[in-house]
């Protein structure tokens, strides 16, 4: 019985991932999940206490956000040798790459824009925690207390996230005028710190 339950739980969790990736967050519901998993919807209530419990379980077992070492790959000495503006641009480019490699995360972020649920709340919490940890690590290597690194990376990160969400279903390498303008603006603003 236990093995059978575990297998069914895994099928239901996998069904959620498939629906999100193939049909988007608007397709997620108890009936569609049960169909996708090939099980009775009663099992979703029995095993997860409904959709909210399923979303929480999915958040707990799925790596939804990048790890710090995906974004900061240099040693402490290497970080300190770079101009701040150039280094922040590099981190933001890695952030873009990390999210482009996670279509599931982008779909959950799109869902977050229209609805709060256990999955979107868990992602927001993880995103915030990792962002704070990243800023602390960067700040430890640059003696620039007059610059609000967290605020700056937060604003640029939010703009990047928005464009990634909007273009998540676009063809690969799709660069719009908005992407160019955002990259250009980020470069101009961050390079100004290196000239001071």
PyMOL CGO cylinders between C-alpha atoms (Angstrom):
from pymol import cmd
from pymol.cgo import CYLINDER

trace = [
    CYLINDER, 0.00, 0.00, 0.00, 2.77, 2.43, 0.94, 0.3, 1, 1, 1, 1, 1, 1,
    CYLINDER, 2.77, 2.43, 0.94, 4.69, 1.82, -2.30, 0.3, 1, 1, 1, 1, 1, 1,
    CYLINDER, 4.69, 1.82, -2.30, 1.51, 2.22, -4.34, 0.3, 1, 1, 1, 1, 1, 1,
    CYLINDER, 1.51, 2.22, -4.34, 0.68, 5.48, -2.57, 0.3, 1, 1, 1, 1, 1, 1,
    CYLINDER, 0.68, 5.48, -2.57, 4.20, 6.82, -3.12, 0.3, 1, 1, 1, 1, 1, 1,
    CYLINDER, 4.20, 6.82, -3.12, 4.03, 6.02, -6.84, 0.3, 1, 1, 1, 1, 1, 1,
    CYLINDER, 4.03, 6.02, -6.84, 0.65, 7.70, -7.16, 0.3, 1, 1, 1, 1, 1, 1,
    CYLINDER, 0.65, 7.70, -7.16, 1.87, 10.79, -5.30, 0.3, 1, 1, 1, 1, 1, 1,
    CYLINDER, 1.87, 10.79, -5.30, 4.84, 10.99, -7.67, 0.3, 1, 1, 1, 1, 1, 1,
    CYLINDER, 4.84, 10.99, -7.67, 2.51, 10.66, -10.69, 0.3, 1, 1, 1, 1, 1, 1,
    CYLINDER, 2.51, 10.66, -10.69, 0.36, 13.50, -9.35, 0.3, 1, 1, 1, 1, 1, 1,
    CYLINDER, 0.36, 13.50, -9.35, 3.38, 15.72, -8.69, 0.3, 1, 1, 1, 1, 1, 1,
    CYLINDER, 3.38, 15.72, -8.69, 4.70, 14.96, -12.16, 0.3, 1, 1, 1, 1, 1, 1,
    CYLINDER, 4.70, 14.96, -12.16, 1.28, 15.72, -13.65, 0.3, 1, 1, 1, 1, 1, 1,
    CYLINDER, 1.28, 15.72, -13.65, 1.45, 19.20, -12.10, 0.3, 1, 1, 1, 1, 1, 1,
    CYLINDER, 1.45, 19.20, -12.10, 4.84, 19.83, -13.69, 0.3, 1, 1, 1, 1, 1, 1,
    CYLINDER, 4.84, 19.83, -13.69, 3.64, 18.59, -17.09, 0.3, 1, 1, 1, 1, 1, 1,
    CYLINDER, 3.64, 18.59, -17.09, 0.51, 20.76, -17.00, 0.3, 1, 1, 1, 1, 1, 1,
    CYLINDER, 0.51, 20.76, -17.00, 2.50, 23.83, -16.03, 0.3, 1, 1, 1, 1, 1, 1,
    CYLINDER, 2.50, 23.83, -16.03, 5.08, 23.30, -18.77, 0.3, 1, 1, 1, 1, 1, 1,
    CYLINDER, 5.08, 23.30, -18.77, 2.76, 22.18, -21.56, 0.3, 1, 1, 1, 1, 1, 1,
    CYLINDER, 2.76, 22.18, -21.56, -0.46, 24.12, -20.93, 0.3, 1, 1, 1, 1, 1, 1,
    CYLINDER, -0.46, 24.12, -20.93, 0.44, 26.85, -18.46, 0.3, 1, 1, 1, 1, 1, 1,
    CYLINDER, 0.44, 26.85, -18.46, -0.81, 27.68, -15.00, 0.3, 1, 1, 1, 1, 1, 1,
    CYLINDER, -0.81, 27.68, -15.00, -4.38, 28.35, -16.14, 0.3, 1, 1, 1, 1, 1, 1,
    CYLINDER, -4.38, 28.35, -16.14, -4.75, 24.63, -16.93, 0.3, 1, 1, 1, 1, 1, 1,
    CYLINDER, -4.75, 24.63, -16.93, -4.00, 23.56, -13.36, 0.3, 1, 1, 1, 1, 1, 1,
    CYLINDER, -4.00, 23.56, -13.36, -7.02, 22.20, -11.50, 0.3, 1, 1, 1, 1, 1, 1,
    CYLINDER, -7.02, 22.20, -11.50, -8.02, 19.06, -9.62, 0.3, 1, 1, 1, 1, 1, 1,
    CYLINDER, -8.02, 19.06, -9.62, -9.79, 17.48, -12.60, 0.3, 1, 1, 1, 1, 1, 1,
    CYLINDER, -9.79, 17.48, -12.60, -7.01, 18.21, -15.10, 0.3, 1, 1, 1, 1, 1, 1,
    CYLINDER, -7.01, 18.21, -15.10, -4.38, 16.96, -12.64, 0.3, 1, 1, 1, 1, 1, 1,
    CYLINDER, -4.38, 16.96, -12.64, -6.26, 13.72, -12.05, 0.3, 1, 1, 1, 1, 1, 1,
    CYLINDER, -6.26, 13.72, -12.05, -6.64, 13.19, -15.81, 0.3, 1, 1, 1, 1, 1, 1,
    CYLINDER, -6.64, 13.19, -15.81, -2.97, 13.90, -16.44, 0.3, 1, 1, 1, 1, 1, 1,
    CYLINDER, -2.97, 13.90, -16.44, -1.88, 11.60, -13.58, 0.3, 1, 1, 1, 1, 1, 1,
    CYLINDER, -1.88, 11.60, -13.58, -4.34, 8.87, -14.60, 0.3, 1, 1, 1, 1, 1, 1,
    CYLINDER, -4.34, 8.87, -14.60, -5.86, 8.63, -11.13, 0.3, 1, 1, 1, 1, 1, 1,
    CYLINDER, -5.86, 8.63, -11.13, -9.08, 9.43, -9.32, 0.3, 1, 1, 1, 1, 1, 1,
    CYLINDER, -9.08, 9.43, -9.32, -9.25, 13.03, -8.11, 0.3, 1, 1, 1, 1, 1, 1,
    CYLINDER, -9.25, 13.03, -8.11, -10.20, 11.74, -4.65, 0.3, 1, 1, 1, 1, 1, 1,
    CYLINDER, -10.20, 11.74, -4.65, -6.54, 10.68, -4.28, 0.3, 1, 1, 1, 1, 1, 1,
    CYLINDER, -6.54, 10.68, -4.28, -5.37, 14.26, -4.64, 0.3, 1, 1, 1, 1, 1, 1,
    CYLINDER, -5.37, 14.26, -4.64, -7.55, 15.17, -1.67, 0.3, 1, 1, 1, 1, 1, 1,
    CYLINDER, -7.55, 15.17, -1.67, -6.56, 12.07, 0.29, 0.3, 1, 1, 1, 1, 1, 1,
    CYLINDER, -6.56, 12.07, 0.29, -2.81, 12.32, -0.30, 0.3, 1, 1, 1, 1, 1, 1,
    CYLINDER, -2.81, 12.32, -0.30, -2.35, 16.11, -0.48, 0.3, 1, 1, 1, 1, 1, 1,
    CYLINDER, -2.35, 16.11, -0.48, -5.48, 17.52, 1.17, 0.3, 1, 1, 1, 1, 1, 1,
    CYLINDER, -5.48, 17.52, 1.17, -6.44, 19.21, -2.10, 0.3, 1, 1, 1, 1, 1, 1,
    CYLINDER, -6.44, 19.21, -2.10, -4.78, 21.58, -4.53, 0.3, 1, 1, 1, 1, 1, 1,
    CYLINDER, -4.78, 21.58, -4.53, -3.21, 23.84, -1.88, 0.3, 1, 1, 1, 1, 1, 1,
    CYLINDER, -3.21, 23.84, -1.88, -1.50, 20.89, -0.25, 0.3, 1, 1, 1, 1, 1, 1,
    CYLINDER, -1.50, 20.89, -0.25, -0.33, 19.58, -3.61, 0.3, 1, 1, 1, 1, 1, 1,
    CYLINDER, -0.33, 19.58, -3.61, 1.18, 22.96, -4.52, 0.3, 1, 1, 1, 1, 1, 1,
    CYLINDER, 1.18, 22.96, -4.52, 2.99, 23.10, -1.18, 0.3, 1, 1, 1, 1, 1, 1,
    CYLINDER, 2.99, 23.10, -1.18, 4.33, 19.55, -1.61, 0.3, 1, 1, 1, 1, 1, 1,
    CYLINDER, 4.33, 19.55, -1.61, 5.49, 20.40, -5.13, 0.3, 1, 1, 1, 1, 1, 1,
    CYLINDER, 5.49, 20.40, -5.13, 7.30, 23.51, -3.86, 0.3, 1, 1, 1, 1, 1, 1,
    CYLINDER, 7.30, 23.51, -3.86, 9.03, 21.47, -1.17, 0.3, 1, 1, 1, 1, 1, 1,
    CYLINDER, 9.03, 21.47, -1.17, 10.38, 18.82, -3.55, 0.3, 1, 1, 1, 1, 1, 1,
    CYLINDER, 10.38, 18.82, -3.55, 11.20, 20.93, -6.62, 0.3, 1, 1, 1, 1, 1, 1,
    CYLINDER, 11.20, 20.93, -6.62, 14.27, 23.19, -6.98, 0.3, 1, 1, 1, 1, 1, 1,
    CYLINDER, 14.27, 23.19, -6.98, 12.57, 26.34, -8.25, 0.3, 1, 1, 1, 1, 1, 1,
    CYLINDER, 12.57, 26.34, -8.25, 15.27, 29.00, -8.07, 0.3, 1, 1, 1, 1, 1, 1,
    CYLINDER, 15.27, 29.00, -8.07, 18.97, 29.31, -8.82, 0.3, 1, 1, 1, 1, 1, 1,
    CYLINDER, 18.97, 29.31, -8.82, 21.61, 28.57, -6.22, 0.3, 1, 1, 1, 1, 1, 1,
    CYLINDER, 21.61, 28.57, -6.22, 24.13, 31.28, -5.27, 0.3, 1, 1, 1, 1, 1, 1,
    CYLINDER, 24.13, 31.28, -5.27, 27.03, 29.37, -6.80, 0.3, 1, 1, 1, 1, 1, 1,
    CYLINDER, 27.03, 29.37, -6.80, 25.27, 29.42, -10.20, 0.3, 1, 1, 1, 1, 1, 1,
    CYLINDER, 25.27, 29.42, -10.20, 25.41, 33.22, -10.16, 0.3, 1, 1, 1, 1, 1, 1,
    CYLINDER, 25.41, 33.22, -10.16, 28.68, 33.82, -8.31, 0.3, 1, 1, 1, 1, 1, 1,
    CYLINDER, 28.68, 33.82, -8.31, 31.26, 31.44, -9.74, 0.3, 1, 1, 1, 1, 1, 1,
    CYLINDER, 31.26, 31.44, -9.74, 34.42, 33.41, -8.90, 0.3, 1, 1, 1, 1, 1, 1,
    CYLINDER, 34.42, 33.41, -8.90, 36.58, 33.15, -5.80, 0.3, 1, 1, 1, 1, 1, 1,
    CYLINDER, 36.58, 33.15, -5.80, 36.59, 36.07, -3.37, 0.3, 1, 1, 1, 1, 1, 1,
    CYLINDER, 36.59, 36.07, -3.37, 39.87, 37.37, -4.77, 0.3, 1, 1, 1, 1, 1, 1,
    CYLINDER, 39.87, 37.37, -4.77, 38.55, 37.25, -8.33, 0.3, 1, 1, 1, 1, 1, 1,
    CYLINDER, 38.55, 37.25, -8.33, 35.41, 39.15, -7.34, 0.3, 1, 1, 1, 1, 1, 1,
    CYLINDER, 35.41, 39.15, -7.34, 37.33, 41.99, -5.72, 0.3, 1, 1, 1, 1, 1, 1,
    CYLINDER, 37.33, 41.99, -5.72, 39.57, 42.48, -8.77, 0.3, 1, 1, 1, 1, 1, 1,
    CYLINDER, 39.57, 42.48, -8.77, 36.67, 43.44, -11.04, 0.3, 1, 1, 1, 1, 1, 1,
    CYLINDER, 36.67, 43.44, -11.04, 35.01, 46.84, -11.34, 0.3, 1, 1, 1, 1, 1, 1,
    CYLINDER, 35.01, 46.84, -11.34, 31.68, 46.78, -9.49, 0.3, 1, 1, 1, 1, 1, 1,
    CYLINDER, 31.68, 46.78, -9.49, 29.54, 47.80, -12.47, 0.3, 1, 1, 1, 1, 1, 1,
    CYLINDER, 29.54, 47.80, -12.47, 31.01, 45.18, -14.77, 0.3, 1, 1, 1, 1, 1, 1,
    CYLINDER, 31.01, 45.18, -14.77, 30.67, 42.50, -12.14, 0.3, 1, 1, 1, 1, 1, 1,
    CYLINDER, 30.67, 42.50, -12.14, 27.01, 43.32, -11.46, 0.3, 1, 1, 1, 1, 1, 1,
    CYLINDER, 27.01, 43.32, -11.46, 26.31, 43.15, -15.20, 0.3, 1, 1, 1, 1, 1, 1,
    CYLINDER, 26.31, 43.15, -15.20, 27.89, 39.69, -15.26, 0.3, 1, 1, 1, 1, 1, 1,
    CYLINDER, 27.89, 39.69, -15.26, 25.72, 38.56, -12.34, 0.3, 1, 1, 1, 1, 1, 1,
    CYLINDER, 25.72, 38.56, -12.34, 22.58, 39.84, -14.05, 0.3, 1, 1, 1, 1, 1, 1,
    CYLINDER, 22.58, 39.84, -14.05, 23.50, 37.99, -17.26, 0.3, 1, 1, 1, 1, 1, 1,
    CYLINDER, 23.50, 37.99, -17.26, 23.92, 34.79, -15.25, 0.3, 1, 1, 1, 1, 1, 1,
    CYLINDER, 23.92, 34.79, -15.25, 20.55, 35.45, -13.61, 0.3, 1, 1, 1, 1, 1, 1,
    CYLINDER, 20.55, 35.45, -13.61, 18.96, 35.65, -17.09, 0.3, 1, 1, 1, 1, 1, 1,
    CYLINDER, 18.96, 35.65, -17.09, 20.64, 32.41, -18.17, 0.3, 1, 1, 1, 1, 1, 1,
    CYLINDER, 20.64, 32.41, -18.17, 19.64, 30.61, -14.96, 0.3, 1, 1, 1, 1, 1, 1,
    CYLINDER, 19.64, 30.61, -14.96, 15.98, 31.55, -15.40, 0.3, 1, 1, 1, 1, 1, 1,
    CYLINDER, 15.98, 31.55, -15.40, 15.91, 30.80, -19.12, 0.3, 1, 1, 1, 1, 1, 1,
    CYLINDER, 15.91, 30.80, -19.12, 17.08, 27.30, -18.20, 0.3, 1, 1, 1, 1, 1, 1,
    CYLINDER, 17.08, 27.30, -18.20, 14.06, 26.99, -15.84, 0.3, 1, 1, 1, 1, 1, 1,
    CYLINDER, 14.06, 26.99, -15.84, 10.85, 27.25, -17.90, 0.3, 1, 1, 1, 1, 1, 1,
    CYLINDER, 10.85, 27.25, -17.90, 8.90, 25.78, -15.00, 0.3, 1, 1, 1, 1, 1, 1,
    CYLINDER, 8.90, 25.78, -15.00, 10.01, 28.63, -12.74, 0.3, 1, 1, 1, 1, 1, 1,
    CYLINDER, 10.01, 28.63, -12.74, 9.03, 31.21, -15.35, 0.3, 1, 1, 1, 1, 1, 1,
    CYLINDER, 9.03, 31.21, -15.35, 5.56, 29.68, -15.61, 0.3, 1, 1, 1, 1, 1, 1,
    CYLINDER, 5.56, 29.68, -15.61, 5.15, 29.78, -11.82, 0.3, 1, 1, 1, 1, 1, 1,
    CYLINDER, 5.15, 29.78, -11.82, 6.32, 33.42, -11.84, 0.3, 1, 1, 1, 1, 1, 1,
    CYLINDER, 6.32, 33.42, -11.84, 3.68, 34.17, -14.48, 0.3, 1, 1, 1, 1, 1, 1,
    CYLINDER, 3.68, 34.17, -14.48, 1.11, 32.55, -12.20, 0.3, 1, 1, 1, 1, 1, 1,
    CYLINDER, 1.11, 32.55, -12.20, 2.35, 34.68, -9.31, 0.3, 1, 1, 1, 1, 1, 1,
    CYLINDER, 2.35, 34.68, -9.31, 1.40, 37.82, -11.25, 0.3, 1, 1, 1, 1, 1, 1,
    CYLINDER, 1.40, 37.82, -11.25, -2.27, 36.86, -11.20, 0.3, 1, 1, 1, 1, 1, 1,
    CYLINDER, -2.27, 36.86, -11.20, -2.70, 34.67, -8.12, 0.3, 1, 1, 1, 1, 1, 1,
    CYLINDER, -2.70, 34.67, -8.12, -1.13, 33.90, -4.76, 0.3, 1, 1, 1, 1, 1, 1,
    CYLINDER, -1.13, 33.90, -4.76, -1.03, 30.25, -3.76, 0.3, 1, 1, 1, 1, 1, 1,
    CYLINDER, -1.03, 30.25, -3.76, 1.29, 27.94, -1.82, 0.3, 1, 1, 1, 1, 1, 1,
    CYLINDER, 1.29, 27.94, -1.82, 3.55, 27.42, -4.82, 0.3, 1, 1, 1, 1, 1, 1,
    CYLINDER, 3.55, 27.42, -4.82, 3.92, 31.08, -5.80, 0.3, 1, 1, 1, 1, 1, 1,
    CYLINDER, 3.92, 31.08, -5.80, 4.43, 32.07, -2.15, 0.3, 1, 1, 1, 1, 1, 1,
    CYLINDER, 4.43, 32.07, -2.15, 7.16, 29.43, -1.71, 0.3, 1, 1, 1, 1, 1, 1,
    CYLINDER, 7.16, 29.43, -1.71, 8.91, 30.63, -4.87, 0.3, 1, 1, 1, 1, 1, 1,
    CYLINDER, 8.91, 30.63, -4.87, 8.73, 34.27, -3.74, 0.3, 1, 1, 1, 1, 1, 1,
    CYLINDER, 8.73, 34.27, -3.74, 10.20, 33.34, -0.35, 0.3, 1, 1, 1, 1, 1, 1,
    CYLINDER, 10.20, 33.34, -0.35, 13.08, 31.37, -1.90, 0.3, 1, 1, 1, 1, 1, 1,
    CYLINDER, 13.08, 31.37, -1.90, 13.74, 34.14, -4.43, 0.3, 1, 1, 1, 1, 1, 1,
    CYLINDER, 13.74, 34.14, -4.43, 13.94, 36.71, -1.65, 0.3, 1, 1, 1, 1, 1, 1,
    CYLINDER, 13.94, 36.71, -1.65, 16.21, 34.60, 0.55, 0.3, 1, 1, 1, 1, 1, 1,
    CYLINDER, 16.21, 34.60, 0.55, 18.63, 33.86, -2.29, 0.3, 1, 1, 1, 1, 1, 1,
    CYLINDER, 18.63, 33.86, -2.29, 18.62, 37.49, -3.40, 0.3, 1, 1, 1, 1, 1, 1,
    CYLINDER, 18.62, 37.49, -3.40, 19.54, 38.69, 0.10, 0.3, 1, 1, 1, 1, 1, 1,
    CYLINDER, 19.54, 38.69, 0.10, 22.30, 36.08, 0.34, 0.3, 1, 1, 1, 1, 1, 1,
    CYLINDER, 22.30, 36.08, 0.34, 23.67, 37.09, -3.06, 0.3, 1, 1, 1, 1, 1, 1,
    CYLINDER, 23.67, 37.09, -3.06, 23.78, 40.77, -2.14, 0.3, 1, 1, 1, 1, 1, 1,
    CYLINDER, 23.78, 40.77, -2.14, 25.59, 39.99, 1.14, 0.3, 1, 1, 1, 1, 1, 1,
    CYLINDER, 25.59, 39.99, 1.14, 28.20, 37.96, -0.71, 0.3, 1, 1, 1, 1, 1, 1,
    CYLINDER, 28.20, 37.96, -0.71, 28.79, 40.71, -3.29, 0.3, 1, 1, 1, 1, 1, 1,
    CYLINDER, 28.79, 40.71, -3.29, 28.82, 43.47, -0.68, 0.3, 1, 1, 1, 1, 1, 1,
    CYLINDER, 28.82, 43.47, -0.68, 31.55, 41.65, 1.27, 0.3, 1, 1, 1, 1, 1, 1,
    CYLINDER, 31.55, 41.65, 1.27, 33.95, 42.20, -1.65, 0.3, 1, 1, 1, 1, 1, 1,
    CYLINDER, 33.95, 42.20, -1.65, 33.23, 45.83, -2.54, 0.3, 1, 1, 1, 1, 1, 1,
    CYLINDER, 33.23, 45.83, -2.54, 33.74, 48.78, -0.21, 0.3, 1, 1, 1, 1, 1, 1,
    CYLINDER, 33.74, 48.78, -0.21, 30.95, 50.94, -1.61, 0.3, 1, 1, 1, 1, 1, 1,
    CYLINDER, 30.95, 50.94, -1.61, 28.56, 51.65, 1.24, 0.3, 1, 1, 1, 1, 1, 1,
    CYLINDER, 28.56, 51.65, 1.24, 27.07, 54.60, -0.67, 0.3, 1, 1, 1, 1, 1, 1,
    CYLINDER, 27.07, 54.60, -0.67, 25.50, 52.21, -3.22, 0.3, 1, 1, 1, 1, 1, 1,
    CYLINDER, 25.50, 52.21, -3.22, 22.35, 50.28, -2.40, 0.3, 1, 1, 1, 1, 1, 1,
    CYLINDER, 22.35, 50.28, -2.40, 23.34, 47.02, -4.09, 0.3, 1, 1, 1, 1, 1, 1,
    CYLINDER, 23.34, 47.02, -4.09, 20.19, 45.24, -2.96, 0.3, 1, 1, 1, 1, 1, 1,
    CYLINDER, 20.19, 45.24, -2.96, 17.92, 47.95, -4.29, 0.3, 1, 1, 1, 1, 1, 1,
    CYLINDER, 17.92, 47.95, -4.29, 19.78, 48.21, -7.57, 0.3, 1, 1, 1, 1, 1, 1,
    CYLINDER, 19.78, 48.21, -7.57, 19.88, 44.46, -8.22, 0.3, 1, 1, 1, 1, 1, 1,
    CYLINDER, 19.88, 44.46, -8.22, 16.26, 44.20, -7.07, 0.3, 1, 1, 1, 1, 1, 1,
    CYLINDER, 16.26, 44.20, -7.07, 15.04, 46.80, -9.57, 0.3, 1, 1, 1, 1, 1, 1,
    CYLINDER, 15.04, 46.80, -9.57, 17.07, 45.38, -12.46, 0.3, 1, 1, 1, 1, 1, 1,
    CYLINDER, 17.07, 45.38, -12.46, 16.17, 41.82, -11.47, 0.3, 1, 1, 1, 1, 1, 1,
    CYLINDER, 16.17, 41.82, -11.47, 12.46, 42.68, -11.41, 0.3, 1, 1, 1, 1, 1, 1,
    CYLINDER, 12.46, 42.68, -11.41, 12.66, 44.23, -14.89, 0.3, 1, 1, 1, 1, 1, 1,
    CYLINDER, 12.66, 44.23, -14.89, 14.54, 41.20, -16.20, 0.3, 1, 1, 1, 1, 1, 1,
    CYLINDER, 14.54, 41.20, -16.20, 12.06, 38.81, -14.57, 0.3, 1, 1, 1, 1, 1, 1,
    CYLINDER, 12.06, 38.81, -14.57, 9.13, 40.64, -16.14, 0.3, 1, 1, 1, 1, 1, 1,
    CYLINDER, 9.13, 40.64, -16.14, 10.61, 40.47, -19.64, 0.3, 1, 1, 1, 1, 1, 1,
    CYLINDER, 10.61, 40.47, -19.64, 11.56, 36.82, -19.18, 0.3, 1, 1, 1, 1, 1, 1,
    CYLINDER, 11.56, 36.82, -19.18, 7.99, 36.01, -18.16, 0.3, 1, 1, 1, 1, 1, 1,
    CYLINDER, 7.99, 36.01, -18.16, 6.57, 37.95, -21.11, 0.3, 1, 1, 1, 1, 1, 1,
    CYLINDER, 6.57, 37.95, -21.11, 8.88, 36.25, -23.61, 0.3, 1, 1, 1, 1, 1, 1,
    CYLINDER, 8.88, 36.25, -23.61, 8.84, 32.76, -22.02, 0.3, 1, 1, 1, 1, 1, 1,
    CYLINDER, 8.84, 32.76, -22.02, 6.93, 31.24, -24.93, 0.3, 1, 1, 1, 1, 1, 1,
    CYLINDER, 6.93, 31.24, -24.93, 8.80, 33.15, -27.64, 0.3, 1, 1, 1, 1, 1, 1,
    CYLINDER, 8.80, 33.15, -27.64, 11.23, 31.37, -29.96, 0.3, 1, 1, 1, 1, 1, 1,
    CYLINDER, 11.23, 31.37, -29.96, 14.76, 30.84, -28.54, 0.3, 1, 1, 1, 1, 1, 1,
    CYLINDER, 14.76, 30.84, -28.54, 17.15, 33.78, -28.87, 0.3, 1, 1, 1, 1, 1, 1,
    CYLINDER, 17.15, 33.78, -28.87, 14.15, 36.08, -29.33, 0.3, 1, 1, 1, 1, 1, 1,
    CYLINDER, 14.15, 36.08, -29.33, 15.52, 39.54, -28.60, 0.3, 1, 1, 1, 1, 1, 1,
    CYLINDER, 15.52, 39.54, -28.60, 12.98, 42.30, -28.67, 0.3, 1, 1, 1, 1, 1, 1,
    CYLINDER, 12.98, 42.30, -28.67, 13.50, 46.03, -28.65, 0.3, 1, 1, 1, 1, 1, 1,
    CYLINDER, 13.50, 46.03, -28.65, 12.57, 45.93, -24.96, 0.3, 1, 1, 1, 1, 1, 1,
    CYLINDER, 12.57, 45.93, -24.96, 15.38, 43.47, -24.20, 0.3, 1, 1, 1, 1, 1, 1,
    CYLINDER, 15.38, 43.47, -24.20, 17.92, 45.62, -26.01, 0.3, 1, 1, 1, 1, 1, 1,
    CYLINDER, 17.92, 45.62, -26.01, 16.76, 48.76, -24.23, 0.3, 1, 1, 1, 1, 1, 1,
    CYLINDER, 16.76, 48.76, -24.23, 16.85, 47.09, -20.82, 0.3, 1, 1, 1, 1, 1, 1,
    CYLINDER, 16.85, 47.09, -20.82, 20.35, 45.69, -21.39, 0.3, 1, 1, 1, 1, 1, 1,
    CYLINDER, 20.35, 45.69, -21.39, 21.56, 49.04, -22.69, 0.3, 1, 1, 1, 1, 1, 1,
    CYLINDER, 21.56, 49.04, -22.69, 20.10, 50.93, -19.72, 0.3, 1, 1, 1, 1, 1, 1,
    CYLINDER, 20.10, 50.93, -19.72, 21.57, 48.48, -17.20, 0.3, 1, 1, 1, 1, 1, 1,
    CYLINDER, 21.57, 48.48, -17.20, 24.98, 48.77, -18.87, 0.3, 1, 1, 1, 1, 1, 1,
    CYLINDER, 24.98, 48.77, -18.87, 24.89, 52.58, -18.87, 0.3, 1, 1, 1, 1, 1, 1,
    CYLINDER, 24.89, 52.58, -18.87, 23.84, 52.84, -15.24, 0.3, 1, 1, 1, 1, 1, 1,
    CYLINDER, 23.84, 52.84, -15.24, 26.23, 50.23, -13.89, 0.3, 1, 1, 1, 1, 1, 1,
    CYLINDER, 26.23, 50.23, -13.89, 29.21, 51.42, -15.92, 0.3, 1, 1, 1, 1, 1, 1,
    CYLINDER, 29.21, 51.42, -15.92, 28.74, 54.88, -14.41, 0.3, 1, 1, 1, 1, 1, 1,
    CYLINDER, 28.74, 54.88, -14.41, 29.79, 53.40, -11.04, 0.3, 1, 1, 1, 1, 1, 1,
    CYLINDER, 29.79, 53.40, -11.04, 33.05, 52.22, -12.56, 0.3, 1, 1, 1, 1, 1, 1,
    CYLINDER, 33.05, 52.22, -12.56, 33.86, 55.75, -13.81, 0.3, 1, 1, 1, 1, 1, 1,
    CYLINDER, 33.86, 55.75, -13.81, 33.48, 57.35, -10.38, 0.3, 1, 1, 1, 1, 1, 1,
]
cmd.load_cgo(trace, "trace")
